[in-house]
Amino acid sequence: MVEGDCCISRIADKLGVEASALMAANGWVDASVVILPGDEINVPPPTKDPKP
């Protein structure tokens, strides 16, 4: 993660995956998880076009 990345759904859009798939790949049960710059996350295979 890099500074400025926020909100699970925006991160998922940027990576081209569904928010629910991103949450499942990381074992997050809800969107209240705190992600800090430098954290590494698991990214499932893309299912849609990534957004800039």
PyMOL commands that set and color helices and strands:
alter all, ss='L'
color gray80, all
select helices_A, chain A and resi 8-15+19-26
alter helices_A, ss='H'
color red, helices_A
deselect
rebuild
show_as cartoon
